[in-house]
Amino acid sequence: MASKTLYILLCSGEHEKIQMAAMIASVAAVSERPVEVFVSMNAILAFAKDASADTRYQGGTFSKLLKEKKAPDPITLFRQGRELGDLKVWACSMALDIKGWELDQLEDDLIEGALGLTKFLSDAENGQLISL
Amino acid sequence: MADQLLDVKGLNCPLPILRAKKALKDVPTGGTLQVLATDPGAVKDFEAFCRTTGNELLESKNEDNVFSFVIKRTS
């Protein structure tokens, strides 16, 4: 049975939320569920190619623990999900415009392209939407 | 014994499942993969993983808090 596509609207720059989004996306993808992730607002800052490991994510108590326990980096998890399943990550075209960024300023081999919110929401009508 | 062995002891969710998916790519259809894990969520996770991917969970054992799964690649 083909599963409904999972749509993840990722706006938070918090480490904890981006970690959860990456975990959900990668597990769903390897479980043969198609996944589409739309990255906007503060979350897009974490996908910048030149972001340093220390400042890439904002975070609180759990973020410190994730780093201490060397939990897998969310960007790595998204990449693995993309390699092993049907996982697509899209950059919000508005967020790119506001930042004055081109796609090549985001992490390589991860972002499918720029996408508008209208198209994402329209596609998500037939699936399940999670926002983080 | 299984055709291939994957040791993910000490790794937490979601890495055991991601590693298993990757390892299964190298198992021919009809072949088997044994996974050793210590993540307490692994028993239910591997049941669900096999159900959603259409592979067969031939065996699920717990020996001294090391979980052992044998997965037959059917898809």
N, CA and C atoms of all chains as a GROMACS GRO file, in nm:
protein
  621
    1MET      N    1   0.085  -0.120   0.000
    1MET     CA    2   0.000   0.000   0.000
    1MET      C    3   0.088   0.125   0.000
    2ALA      N    4   0.063   0.214  -0.093
    2ALA     CA    5   0.143   0.336  -0.099
    2ALA      C    6   0.099   0.430   0.013
    3SER      N    7   0.199   0.484   0.086
    3SER     CA    8   0.166   0.573   0.197
    3SER      C    9   0.142   0.714   0.146
    4LYS      N   10   0.062   0.787   0.222
    4LYS     CA   11   0.040   0.928   0.191
    4LYS      C   12   0.171   1.004   0.210
    5THR      N   13   0.197   1.097   0.122
    5THR     CA   14   0.319   1.178   0.135
    5THR      C   15   0.313   1.260   0.264
    6LEU      N   16   0.428   1.268   0.330
    6LEU     CA   17   0.440   1.347   0.452
    6LEU      C   18   0.500   1.483   0.415
    7TYR      N   19   0.433   1.590   0.454
    7TYR     CA   20   0.481   1.726   0.427
    7TYR      C   21   0.524   1.789   0.559
    8ILE      N   22   0.646   1.839   0.562
    8ILE     CA   23   0.698   1.902   0.684
    8ILE      C   24   0.728   2.048   0.656
    9LEU      N   25   0.658   2.135   0.730
    9LEU     CA   26   0.680   2.279   0.720
    9LEU      C   27   0.775   2.316   0.832
   10LEU      N   28   0.899   2.346   0.796
   10LEU     CA   29   1.003   2.369   0.897
   10LEU      C   30   1.041   2.517   0.900
   11CYS      N   31   1.003   2.584   1.008
   11CYS     CA   32   1.027   2.729   1.019
   11CYS      C   33   1.118   2.766   1.134
   12SER      N   34   1.126   2.682   1.235
   12SER     CA   35   1.201   2.716   1.356
   12SER      C   36   1.351   2.699   1.334
   13GLY      N   37   1.427   2.789   1.395
   13GLY     CA   38   1.573   2.776   1.392
   13GLY      C   39   1.625   2.699   1.513
   14GLU      N   40   1.534   2.652   1.598
   14GLU     CA   41   1.575   2.579   1.718
   14GLU      C   42   1.632   2.444   1.682
   15HIS      N   43   1.744   2.414   1.742
   15HIS     CA   44   1.810   2.285   1.719
   15HIS      C   45   1.714   2.169   1.744
   16GLU      N   46   1.640   2.176   1.856
   16GLU     CA   47   1.552   2.066   1.894
   16GLU      C   48   1.448   2.038   1.786
   17LYS      N   49   1.392   2.144   1.729
   17LYS     CA   50   1.287   2.125   1.628
   17LYS      C   51   1.345   2.078   1.495
   18ILE      N   52   1.460   2.131   1.460
   18ILE     CA   53   1.522   2.088   1.334
   18ILE      C   54   1.568   1.943   1.346
   19GLN      N   55   1.617   1.906   1.466
   19GLN     CA   56   1.656   1.766   1.490
   19GLN      C   57   1.535   1.674   1.472
   20MET      N   58   1.422   1.714   1.531
   20MET     CA   59   1.301   1.630   1.522
   20MET      C   60   1.254   1.621   1.378
   21ALA      N   61   1.258   1.733   1.307
   21ALA     CA   62   1.216   1.732   1.166
   21ALA      C   63   1.304   1.637   1.085
   22ALA      N   64   1.435   1.640   1.112
   22ALA     CA   65   1.529   1.555   1.038
   22ALA      C   66   1.507   1.409   1.072
   23MET      N   67   1.476   1.381   1.198
   23MET     CA   68   1.449   1.243   1.239
   23MET      C   69   1.322   1.192   1.172
   24ILE      N   70   1.216   1.272   1.178
   24ILE     CA   71   1.089   1.231   1.117
   24ILE      C   72   1.108   1.209   0.966
   25ALA      N   73   1.174   1.306   0.903
   25ALA     CA   74   1.190   1.300   0.757
   25ALA      C   75   1.271   1.178   0.716
   26SER      N   76   1.382   1.152   0.786
   26SER     CA   77   1.468   1.041   0.744
   26SER      C   78   1.404   0.906   0.772
   27VAL      N   79   1.336   0.893   0.887
   27VAL     CA   80   1.271   0.765   0.918
   27VAL      C   81   1.157   0.739   0.819
   28ALA      N   82   1.078   0.841   0.791
   28ALA     CA   83   0.967   0.823   0.695
   28ALA      C   84   1.022   0.784   0.558
   29ALA      N   85   1.129   0.849   0.516
   29ALA     CA   86   1.185   0.822   0.383
   29ALA      C   87   1.235   0.678   0.373
   30VAL      N   88   1.305   0.630   0.476
   30VAL     CA   89   1.355   0.492   0.468
   30VAL      C   90   1.242   0.390   0.491
   31SER      N   91   1.128   0.437   0.543
   31SER     CA   92   1.012   0.348   0.556
   31SER      C   93   0.926   0.354   0.429
   32GLU      N   94   0.985   0.406   0.324
   32GLU     CA   95   0.922   0.413   0.191
   32GLU      C   96   0.799   0.501   0.188
   33ARG      N   97   0.804   0.607   0.267
   33ARG     CA   98   0.700   0.709   0.262
   33ARG      C   99   0.761   0.833   0.199
   34PRO      N  100   0.700   0.886   0.092
   34PRO     CA  101   0.757   1.008   0.033
   34PRO      C  102   0.748   1.125   0.131
   35VAL      N  103   0.852   1.208   0.130
   35VAL     CA  104   0.857   1.323   0.223
   35VAL      C  105   0.897   1.449   0.147
   36GLU      N  106   0.826   1.557   0.175
   36GLU     CA  107   0.861   1.688   0.119
   36GLU      C  108   0.878   1.784   0.236
   37VAL      N  109   0.994   1.849   0.242
   37VAL     CA  110   1.022   1.943   0.352
   37VAL      C  111   1.032   2.084   0.292
   38PHE      N  112   0.959   2.177   0.351
   38PHE     CA  113   0.961   2.317   0.306
   38PHE      C  114   1.030   2.398   0.416
   39VAL      N  115   1.144   2.457   0.384
   39VAL     CA  116   1.225   2.525   0.486
   39VAL      C  117   1.212   2.676   0.471
   40SER      N  118   1.170   2.742   0.578
   40SER     CA  119   1.153   2.888   0.572
   40SER      C  120   1.196   2.954   0.704
   41MET      N  121   1.182   3.083   0.709
   41MET     CA  122   1.210   3.163   0.830
   41MET      C  123   1.346   3.127   0.891
   42ASN      N  124   1.353   3.123   1.027
   42ASN     CA  125   1.484   3.098   1.090
   42ASN      C  126   1.545   2.964   1.052
   43ALA      N  127   1.460   2.869   1.016
   43ALA     CA  128   1.513   2.736   0.983
   43ALA      C  129   1.610   2.741   0.865
   44ILE      N  130   1.586   2.834   0.773
   44ILE     CA  131   1.669   2.835   0.652
   44ILE      C  132   1.813   2.877   0.686
   45LEU      N  133   1.828   2.951   0.795
   45LEU     CA  134   1.964   2.994   0.835
   45LEU      C  135   2.052   2.873   0.869
   46ALA      N  136   1.987   2.766   0.920
   46ALA     CA  137   2.063   2.646   0.957
   46ALA      C  138   2.111   2.568   0.835
   47PHE      N  139   2.057   2.601   0.719
   47PHE     CA  140   2.094   2.528   0.597
   47PHE      C  141   2.200   2.604   0.515
   48ALA      N  142   2.248   2.716   0.572
   48ALA     CA  143   2.350   2.793   0.500
   48ALA      C  144   2.480   2.714   0.493
   49LYS      N  145   2.542   2.718   0.376
   49LYS     CA  146   2.665   2.642   0.354
   49LYS      C  147   2.777   2.689   0.448
   50ASP      N  148   2.780   2.818   0.476
   50ASP     CA  149   2.892   2.871   0.554
   50ASP      C  150   2.863   2.879   0.705
   51ALA      N  151   2.750   2.820   0.749
   51ALA     CA  152   2.720   2.826   0.892
   51ALA      C  153   2.820   2.738   0.969
   52SER      N  154   2.870   2.788   1.082
   52SER     CA  155   2.965   2.706   1.158
   52SER      C  156   2.888   2.609   1.247
   53ALA      N  157   2.952   2.499   1.280
   53ALA     CA  158   2.885   2.394   1.358
   53ALA      C  159   2.834   2.449   1.491
   54ASP      N  160   2.907   2.545   1.549
   54ASP     CA  161   2.870   2.597   1.680
   54ASP      C  162   2.749   2.688   1.676
   55THR      N  163   2.733   2.760   1.567
   55THR     CA  164   2.627   2.861   1.564
   55THR      C  165   2.516   2.828   1.466
   56ARG      N  166   2.524   2.711   1.403
   56ARG     CA  167   2.426   2.675   1.300
   56ARG      C  168   2.284   2.673   1.356
   57TYR      N  169   2.270   2.621   1.480
   57TYR     CA  170   2.137   2.607   1.539
   57TYR      C  171   2.125   2.691   1.665
   58GLN      N  172   2.006   2.749   1.686
   58GLN     CA  173   1.973   2.807   1.816
   58GLN      C  174   1.926   2.690   1.901
   59GLY      N  175   1.934   2.704   2.031
   59GLY     CA  176   1.885   2.591   2.109
   59GLY      C  177   1.892   2.613   2.256
   60GLY      N  178   1.826   2.526   2.329
   60GLY     CA  179   1.820   2.534   2.474
   60GLY      C  180   1.883   2.413   2.539
   61THR      N  181   1.821   2.370   2.648
   61THR     CA  182   1.875   2.261   2.730
   61THR      C  183   1.899   2.135   2.649
   62PHE      N  184   1.801   2.098   2.569
   62PHE     CA  185   1.814   1.971   2.498
   62PHE      C  186   1.916   1.979   2.386
   63SER      N  187   1.931   2.098   2.331
   63SER     CA  188   2.032   2.117   2.226
   63SER      C  189   2.171   2.086   2.282
   64LYS      N  190   2.196   2.135   2.404
   64LYS     CA  191   2.327   2.109   2.468
   64LYS      C  192   2.348   1.958   2.484
   65LEU      N  193   2.241   1.890   2.527
   65LEU     CA  194   2.252   1.744   2.547
   65LEU      C  195   2.277   1.673   2.415
   66LEU      N  196   2.206   1.717   2.311
   66LEU     CA  197   2.224   1.653   2.180
   66LEU      C  198   2.369   1.664   2.135
   67LYS      N  199   2.429   1.782   2.160
   67LYS     CA  200   2.568   1.802   2.121
   67LYS      C  201   2.662   1.719   2.208
   68GLU      N  202   2.634   1.720   2.340
   68GLU     CA  203   2.719   1.642   2.433
   68GLU      C  204   2.720   1.494   2.399
   69LYS      N  205   2.599   1.444   2.366
   69LYS     CA  206   2.586   1.299   2.339
   69LYS      C  207   2.617   1.267   2.194
   70LYS      N  208   2.659   1.370   2.121
   70LYS     CA  209   2.696   1.353   1.980
   70LYS      C  210   2.584   1.287   1.897
   71ALA      N  211   2.462   1.340   1.913
   71ALA     CA  212   2.350   1.296   1.829
   71ALA      C  213   2.382   1.333   1.684
   72PRO      N  214   2.335   1.256   1.589
   72PRO     CA  215   2.366   1.286   1.449
   72PRO      C  216   2.316   1.425   1.409
   73ASP      N  217   2.397   1.496   1.333
   73ASP     CA  218   2.360   1.631   1.290
   73ASP      C  219   2.237   1.626   1.199
   74PRO      N  220   2.141   1.718   1.220
   74PRO     CA  221   2.020   1.716   1.137
   74PRO      C  222   2.049   1.723   0.987
   75ILE      N  223   2.146   1.804   0.947
   75ILE     CA  224   2.176   1.816   0.803
   75ILE      C  225   2.220   1.679   0.748
   76THR      N  226   2.300   1.607   0.828
   76THR     CA  227   2.343   1.472   0.788
   76THR      C  228   2.225   1.377   0.777
   77LEU      N  229   2.131   1.388   0.872
   77LEU     CA  230   2.013   1.301   0.868
   77LEU      C  231   1.927   1.329   0.745
   78PHE      N  232   1.907   1.457   0.715
   78PHE     CA  233   1.831   1.491   0.594
   78PHE      C  234   1.900   1.431   0.470
   79ARG      N  235   2.033   1.443   0.466
   79ARG     CA  236   2.108   1.391   0.351
   79ARG      C  237   2.092   1.239   0.338
   80GLN      N  238   2.100   1.170   0.454
   80GLN     CA  239   2.087   1.024   0.450
   80GLN      C  240   1.947   0.983   0.404
   81GLY      N  241   1.846   1.056   0.453
   81GLY     CA  242   1.709   1.027   0.410
   81GLY      C  243   1.693   1.045   0.260
   82ARG      N  244   1.760   1.146   0.208
   82ARG     CA  245   1.753   1.177   0.065
   82ARG      C  246   1.822   1.068  -0.018
   83GLU      N  247   1.933   1.017   0.036
   83GLU     CA  248   2.007   0.912  -0.036
   83GLU      C  249   1.931   0.779  -0.036
   84LEU      N  250   1.861   0.753   0.076
   84LEU     CA  251   1.802   0.620   0.095
   84LEU      C  252   1.654   0.612   0.061
   85GLY      N  253   1.590   0.725   0.043
   85GLY     CA  254   1.446   0.723   0.017
   85GLY      C  255   1.403   0.840  -0.070
   86ASP      N  256   1.271   0.861  -0.074
   86ASP     CA  257   1.215   0.968  -0.155
   86ASP      C  258   1.192   1.091  -0.067
   87LEU      N  259   1.300   1.164  -0.041
   87LEU     CA  260   1.296   1.281   0.047
   87LEU      C  261   1.343   1.404  -0.031
   88LYS      N  262   1.257   1.504  -0.036
   88LYS     CA  263   1.293   1.627  -0.105
   88LYS      C  264   1.287   1.745  -0.008
   89VAL      N  265   1.390   1.829  -0.011
   89VAL     CA  266   1.394   1.947   0.074
   89VAL      C  267   1.388   2.070  -0.016
   90TRP      N  268   1.293   2.157   0.012
   90TRP     CA  269   1.275   2.277  -0.070
   90TRP      C  270   1.302   2.401   0.014
   91ALA      N  271   1.363   2.501  -0.049
   91ALA     CA  272   1.386   2.629   0.019
   91ALA      C  273   1.272   2.724  -0.017
   92CYS      N  274   1.218   2.788   0.083
   92CYS     CA  275   1.110   2.886   0.061
   92CYS      C  276   1.162   3.002  -0.024
   93SER      N  277   1.096   3.030  -0.134
   93SER     CA  278   1.144   3.133  -0.224
   93SER      C  279   1.141   3.271  -0.159
   94MET      N  280   1.042   3.293  -0.072
   94MET     CA  281   1.033   3.422  -0.002
   94MET      C  282   1.151   3.440   0.094
   95ALA      N  283   1.184   3.332   0.169
   95ALA     CA  284   1.295   3.342   0.265
   95ALA      C  285   1.427   3.369   0.193
   96LEU      N  286   1.446   3.304   0.078
   96LEU     CA  287   1.568   3.328  -0.001
   96LEU      C  288   1.574   3.474  -0.044
   97ASP      N  289   1.460   3.524  -0.089
   97ASP     CA  290   1.453   3.662  -0.138
   97ASP      C  291   1.483   3.763  -0.027
   98ILE      N  292   1.422   3.739   0.090
   98ILE     CA  293   1.443   3.829   0.205
   98ILE      C  294   1.591   3.831   0.246
   99LYS      N  295   1.654   3.712   0.245
   99LYS     CA  296   1.795   3.705   0.283
   99LYS      C  297   1.887   3.752   0.170
  100GLY      N  298   1.832   3.761   0.051
  100GLY     CA  299   1.916   3.797  -0.065
  100GLY      C  300   2.009   3.682  -0.103
  101TRP      N  301   1.964   3.560  -0.079
  101TRP     CA  302   2.045   3.442  -0.106
  101TRP      C  303   2.007   3.377  -0.238
  102GLU      N  304   2.107   3.312  -0.299
  102GLU     CA  305   2.082   3.221  -0.410
  102GLU      C  306   2.089   3.079  -0.354
  103LEU      N  307   2.038   2.985  -0.432
  103LEU     CA  308   2.037   2.845  -0.384
  103LEU      C  309   2.176   2.792  -0.352
  104ASP      N  310   2.278   2.844  -0.426
  104ASP     CA  311   2.412   2.789  -0.404
  104ASP      C  312   2.474   2.835  -0.272
  105GLN      N  313   2.402   2.920  -0.197
  105GLN     CA  314   2.451   2.956  -0.064
  105GLN      C  315   2.401   2.859   0.043
  106LEU      N  316   2.316   2.766   0.000
  106LEU     CA  317   2.268   2.663   0.093
  106LEU      C  318   2.350   2.536   0.076
  107GLU      N  319   2.339   2.446   0.172
  107GLU     CA  320   2.415   2.320   0.171
  107GLU      C  321   2.404   2.248   0.036
  108ASP      N  322   2.516   2.195  -0.010
  108ASP     CA  323   2.518   2.121  -0.137
  108ASP      C  324   2.450   1.985  -0.123
  109ASP      N  325   2.403   1.934  -0.234
  109ASP     CA  326   2.346   1.798  -0.240
  109ASP      C  327   2.237   1.775  -0.137
  110LEU      N  328   2.154   1.874  -0.118
  110LEU     CA  329   2.049   1.860  -0.018
  110LEU      C  330   1.919   1.926  -0.063
  111ILE      N  331   1.932   2.047  -0.118
  111ILE     CA  332   1.813   2.126  -0.151
  111ILE      C  333   1.773   2.098  -0.297
  112GLU      N  334   1.645   2.066  -0.312
  112GLU     CA  335   1.593   2.034  -0.446
  112GLU      C  336   1.582   2.159  -0.533
  113GLY      N  337   1.542   2.270  -0.467
  113GLY     CA  338   1.525   2.395  -0.540
  113GLY      C  339   1.446   2.493  -0.455
  114ALA      N  340   1.407   2.605  -0.517
  114ALA     CA  341   1.324   2.704  -0.448
  114ALA      C  342   1.178   2.674  -0.479
  115LEU      N  343   1.093   2.696  -0.379
  115LEU     CA  344   0.952   2.665  -0.397
  115LEU      C  345   0.867   2.772  -0.330
  116GLY      N  346   0.750   2.799  -0.387
  116GLY     CA  347   0.657   2.894  -0.326
  116GLY      C  348   0.562   2.821  -0.231
  117LEU      N  349   0.512   2.896  -0.134
  117LEU     CA  350   0.424   2.837  -0.033
  117LEU      C  351   0.293   2.786  -0.094
  118THR      N  352   0.245   2.858  -0.195
  118THR     CA  353   0.117   2.819  -0.256
  118THR      C  354   0.125   2.678  -0.316
  119LYS      N  355   0.236   2.651  -0.385
  119LYS     CA  356   0.255   2.519  -0.446
  119LYS      C  357   0.269   2.412  -0.337
  120PHE      N  358   0.345   2.444  -0.232
  120PHE     CA  359   0.365   2.346  -0.124
  120PHE      C  360   0.232   2.312  -0.056
  121LEU      N  361   0.153   2.414  -0.024
  121LEU     CA  362   0.025   2.391   0.043
  121LEU      C  363  -0.072   2.315  -0.047
  122SER      N  364  -0.068   2.348  -0.175
  122SER     CA  365  -0.155   2.280  -0.270
  122SER      C  366  -0.119   2.132  -0.278
  123ASP      N  367   0.012   2.100  -0.286
  123ASP     CA  368   0.055   1.960  -0.289
  123ASP      C  369   0.016   1.889  -0.159
  124ALA      N  370   0.026   1.962  -0.047
  124ALA     CA  371   0.006   1.900   0.084
  124ALA      C  372  -0.141   1.866   0.111
  125GLU      N  373  -0.231   1.915   0.026
  125GLU     CA  374  -0.373   1.884   0.045
  125GLU      C  375  -0.401   1.735   0.046
  126ASN      N  376  -0.319   1.660  -0.028
  126ASN     CA  377  -0.343   1.516  -0.039
  126ASN      C  378  -0.254   1.432   0.050
  127GLY      N  379  -0.186   1.497   0.143
  127GLY     CA  380  -0.098   1.422   0.232
  127GLY      C  381  -0.119   1.461   0.377
  128GLN      N  382  -0.018   1.439   0.456
  128GLN     CA  383  -0.023   1.476   0.597
  128GLN      C  384   0.080   1.586   0.621
  129LEU      N  385   0.036   1.693   0.686
  129LEU     CA  386   0.125   1.807   0.708
  129LEU      C  387   0.163   1.819   0.857
  130ILE      N  388   0.294   1.832   0.878
  130ILE     CA  389   0.345   1.854   1.013
  130ILE      C  390   0.421   1.985   1.010
  131SER      N  391   0.401   2.071   1.110
  131SER     CA  392   0.480   2.195   1.112
  131SER      C  393   0.566   2.200   1.236
  132LEU      N  394   0.688   2.246   1.217
  132LEU     CA  395   0.784   2.255   1.326
  132LEU      C  396   0.860   2.386   1.319
  133MET      N  397   2.243  -1.901   0.987
  133MET     CA  398   2.289  -1.764   1.007
  133MET      C  399   2.249  -1.674   0.890
  134ALA      N  400   2.239  -1.547   0.920
  134ALA     CA  401   2.202  -1.451   0.816
  134ALA      C  402   2.317  -1.432   0.718
  135ASP      N  403   2.285  -1.383   0.600
  135ASP     CA  404   2.388  -1.362   0.497
  135ASP      C  405   2.481  -1.247   0.534
  136GLN      N  406   2.423  -1.144   0.600
  136GLN     CA  407   2.505  -1.029   0.637
  136GLN      C  408   2.474  -0.985   0.779
  137LEU      N  409   2.571  -0.920   0.842
  137LEU     CA  410   2.555  -0.876   0.981
  137LEU      C  411   2.576  -0.725   0.989
  138LEU      N  412   2.485  -0.659   1.062
  138LEU     CA  413   2.498  -0.514   1.086
  138LEU      C  414   2.496  -0.492   1.237
  139ASP      N  415   2.605  -0.436   1.288
  139ASP     CA  416   2.614  -0.411   1.432
  139ASP      C  417   2.591  -0.261   1.458
  140VAL      N  418   2.477  -0.228   1.517
  140VAL     CA  419   2.448  -0.087   1.549
  140VAL      C  420   2.430  -0.069   1.700
  141LYS      N  421   2.499  -0.155   1.775
  141LYS     CA  422   2.491  -0.143   1.921
  141LYS      C  423   2.545  -0.007   1.964
  142GLY      N  424   2.476   0.059   2.056
  142GLY     CA  425   2.521   0.189   2.105
  142GLY      C  426   2.464   0.306   2.027
  143LEU      N  427   2.407   0.280   1.909
  143LEU     CA  428   2.350   0.390   1.831
  143LEU      C  429   2.203   0.410   1.867
  144ASN      N  430   2.162   0.537   1.872
  144ASN     CA  431   2.024   0.569   1.906
  144ASN      C  432   1.942   0.599   1.782
  145CYS      N  433   1.809   0.596   1.803
  145CYS     CA  434   1.712   0.629   1.700
  145CYS      C  435   1.748   0.764   1.638
  146PRO      N  436   1.744   0.784   1.507
  146PRO     CA  437   1.695   0.689   1.407
  146PRO      C  438   1.808   0.612   1.336
  147LEU      N  439   1.929   0.616   1.391
  147LEU     CA  440   2.042   0.559   1.315
  147LEU      C  441   2.030   0.408   1.288
  148PRO      N  442   1.983   0.325   1.384
  148PRO     CA  443   1.973   0.183   1.350
  148PRO      C  444   1.888   0.155   1.226
  149ILE      N  445   1.776   0.227   1.214
  149ILE     CA  446   1.688   0.206   1.099
  149ILE      C  447   1.754   0.257   0.970
  150LEU      N  448   1.820   0.373   0.979
  150LEU     CA  449   1.885   0.428   0.858
  150LEU      C  450   1.997   0.334   0.812
  151ARG      N  451   2.075   0.283   0.908
  151ARG     CA  452   2.185   0.191   0.872
  151ARG      C  453   2.130   0.061   0.814
  152ALA      N  454   2.017   0.014   0.871
  152ALA     CA  455   1.958  -0.111   0.821
  152ALA      C  456   1.908  -0.094   0.678
  153LYS      N  457   1.846   0.019   0.652
  153LYS     CA  458   1.796   0.045   0.516
  153LYS      C  459   1.912   0.045   0.417
  154LYS      N  460   2.022   0.109   0.458
  154LYS     CA  461   2.138   0.116   0.370
  154LYS      C  462   2.197  -0.024   0.349
  155ALA      N  463   2.208  -0.101   0.457
  155ALA     CA  464   2.266  -0.236   0.448
  155ALA      C  465   2.180  -0.327   0.362
  156LEU      N  466   2.047  -0.311   0.370
  156LEU     CA  467   1.958  -0.398   0.293
  156LEU      C  468   1.975  -0.379   0.143
  157LYS      N  469   2.024  -0.263   0.103
  157LYS     CA  470   2.046  -0.237  -0.040
  157LYS      C  471   2.149  -0.335  -0.096
  158ASP      N  472   2.240  -0.382  -0.010
  158ASP     CA  473   2.345  -0.474  -0.056
  158ASP      C  474   2.307  -0.621  -0.037
  159VAL      N  475   2.185  -0.645   0.015
  159VAL     CA  476   2.139  -0.783   0.033
  159VAL      C  477   2.053  -0.819  -0.088
  160PRO      N  478   2.083  -0.930  -0.154
  160PRO     CA  479   1.999  -0.966  -0.270
  160PRO      C  480   1.859  -1.004  -0.225
  161THR      N  481   1.761  -0.989  -0.312
  161THR     CA  482   1.624  -1.028  -0.280
  161THR      C  483   1.622  -1.175  -0.238
  162GLY      N  484   1.559  -1.202  -0.125
  162GLY     CA  485   1.557  -1.339  -0.071
  162GLY      C  486   1.667  -1.363   0.031
  163GLY      N  487   1.765  -1.273   0.036
  163GLY     CA  488   1.875  -1.285   0.132
  163GLY      C  489   1.836  -1.230   0.268
  164THR      N  490   1.922  -1.252   0.367
  164THR     CA  491   1.889  -1.209   0.503
  164THR      C  492   1.996  -1.119   0.563
  165LEU      N  493   1.951  -1.030   0.651
  165LEU     CA  494   2.038  -0.938   0.723
  165LEU      C  495   2.011  -0.952   0.872
  166GLN      N  496   2.116  -0.975   0.951
  166GLN     CA  497   2.099  -0.975   1.096
  166GLN      C  498   2.144  -0.840   1.151
  167VAL      N  499   2.061  -0.781   1.237
  167VAL     CA  500   2.093  -0.652   1.297
  167VAL      C  501   2.105  -0.669   1.448
  168LEU      N  502   2.214  -0.617   1.505
  168LEU     CA  503   2.231  -0.618   1.651
  168LEU      C  504   2.218  -0.474   1.700
  169ALA      N  505   2.127  -0.450   1.796
  169ALA     CA  506   2.101  -0.313   1.842
  169ALA      C  507   2.079  -0.311   1.992
  170THR      N  508   2.103  -0.194   2.052
  170THR     CA  509   2.076  -0.178   2.196
  170THR      C  510   1.973  -0.069   2.224
  171ASP      N  511   1.929   0.003   2.122
  171ASP     CA  512   1.828   0.107   2.139
  171ASP      C  513   1.698   0.042   2.190
  172PRO      N  514   1.647   0.085   2.308
  172PRO     CA  515   1.528   0.020   2.362
  172PRO      C  516   1.404   0.031   2.274
  173GLY      N  517   1.403   0.125   2.181
  173GLY     CA  518   1.288   0.138   2.090
  173GLY      C  519   1.299   0.045   1.970
  174ALA      N  520   1.411  -0.026   1.961
  174ALA     CA  521   1.440  -0.100   1.836
  174ALA      C  522   1.340  -0.211   1.805
  175VAL      N  523   1.289  -0.279   1.910
  175VAL     CA  524   1.199  -0.394   1.884
  175VAL      C  525   1.077  -0.349   1.805
  176LYS      N  526   1.009  -0.248   1.857
  176LYS     CA  527   0.890  -0.198   1.788
  176LYS      C  528   0.927  -0.128   1.657
  177ASP      N  529   1.041  -0.058   1.657
  177ASP     CA  530   1.084   0.013   1.537
  177ASP      C  531   1.109  -0.083   1.422
  178PHE      N  532   1.177  -0.194   1.449
  178PHE     CA  533   1.208  -0.287   1.341
  178PHE      C  534   1.083  -0.362   1.293
  179GLU      N  535   0.988  -0.386   1.386
  179GLU     CA  536   0.860  -0.444   1.343
  179GLU      C  537   0.792  -0.351   1.243
  180ALA      N  538   0.787  -0.222   1.280
  180ALA     CA  539   0.720  -0.124   1.194
  180ALA      C  540   0.795  -0.104   1.063
  181PHE      N  541   0.927  -0.102   1.072
  181PHE     CA  542   1.010  -0.083   0.953
  181PHE      C  543   0.986  -0.196   0.852
  182CYS      N  544   0.981  -0.318   0.902
  182CYS     CA  545   0.960  -0.432   0.811
  182CYS      C  546   0.819  -0.429   0.752
  183ARG      N  547   0.723  -0.390   0.834
  183ARG     CA  548   0.585  -0.383   0.784
  183ARG      C  549   0.573  -0.278   0.672
  184THR      N  550   0.631  -0.160   0.694
  184THR     CA  551   0.613  -0.052   0.596
  184THR      C  552   0.698  -0.072   0.471
  185THR      N  553   0.811  -0.144   0.484
  185THR     CA  554   0.896  -0.162   0.367
  185THR      C  555   0.866  -0.293   0.296
  186GLY      N  556   0.780  -0.376   0.356
  186GLY     CA  557   0.742  -0.501   0.290
  186GLY      C  558   0.846  -0.611   0.304
  187ASN      N  559   0.945  -0.591   0.391
  187ASN     CA  560   1.042  -0.698   0.416
  187ASN      C  561   0.992  -0.785   0.532
  188GLU      N  562   1.049  -0.903   0.543
  188GLU     CA  563   0.998  -0.998   0.642
  188GLU      C  564   1.091  -1.003   0.764
  189LEU      N  565   1.030  -0.987   0.883
  189LEU     CA  566   1.108  -0.998   1.007
  189LEU      C  567   1.103  -1.145   1.050
  190LEU      N  568   1.212  -1.218   1.025
  190LEU     CA  569   1.212  -1.362   1.052
  190LEU      C  570   1.232  -1.392   1.200
  191GLU      N  571   1.304  -1.301   1.268
  191GLU     CA  572   1.340  -1.330   1.407
  191GLU      C  573   1.363  -1.201   1.483
  192SER      N  574   1.319  -1.197   1.609
  192SER     CA  575   1.343  -1.083   1.697
  192SER      C  576   1.372  -1.139   1.836
  193LYS      N  577   1.495  -1.120   1.881
  193LYS     CA  578   1.536  -1.179   2.010
  193LYS      C  579   1.601  -1.074   2.099
  194ASN      N  580   1.596  -1.099   2.229
  194ASN     CA  581   1.665  -1.012   2.324
  194ASN      C  582   1.759  -1.100   2.408
  195GLU      N  583   1.888  -1.080   2.391
  195GLU     CA  584   1.986  -1.156   2.468
  195GLU      C  585   2.072  -1.059   2.547
  196ASP      N  586   2.051  -1.055   2.678
  196ASP     CA  587   2.127  -0.965   2.767
  196ASP      C  588   2.120  -0.820   2.721
  197ASN      N  589   2.000  -0.776   2.686
  197ASN     CA  590   1.974  -0.639   2.641
  197ASN      C  591   2.041  -0.603   2.509
  198VAL      N  592   2.081  -0.702   2.434
  198VAL     CA  593   2.118  -0.678   2.294
  198VAL      C  594   2.007  -0.739   2.209
  199PHE      N  595   1.944  -0.656   2.128
  199PHE     CA  596   1.834  -0.703   2.044
  199PHE      C  597   1.892  -0.754   1.913
  200SER      N  598   1.842  -0.868   1.871
  200SER     CA  599   1.888  -0.926   1.745
  200SER      C  600   1.769  -0.946   1.653
  201PHE      N  601   1.782  -0.895   1.533
  201PHE     CA  602   1.674  -0.908   1.434
  201PHE      C  603   1.731  -0.975   1.310
  202VAL      N  604   1.651  -1.063   1.251
  202VAL     CA  605   1.688  -1.117   1.120
  202VAL      C  606   1.579  -1.075   1.021
  203ILE      N  607   1.623  -1.001   0.920
  203ILE     CA  608   1.530  -0.947   0.821
  203ILE      C  609   1.557  -1.015   0.687
  204LYS      N  610   1.450  -1.066   0.626
  204LYS     CA  611   1.462  -1.123   0.492
  204LYS      C  612   1.420  -1.016   0.391
  205ARG      N  613   1.508  -0.990   0.298
  205ARG     CA  614   1.473  -0.889   0.197
  205ARG      C  615   1.377  -0.950   0.096
  206THR      N  616   1.257  -0.896   0.096
  206THR     CA  617   1.157  -0.949   0.002
  206THR      C  618   1.112  -0.842  -0.097
  207SER      N  619   1.152  -0.717  -0.073
  207SER     CA  620   1.106  -0.610  -0.163
  207SER      C  621   1.223  -0.546  -0.235
   0.00000   0.00000   0.00000
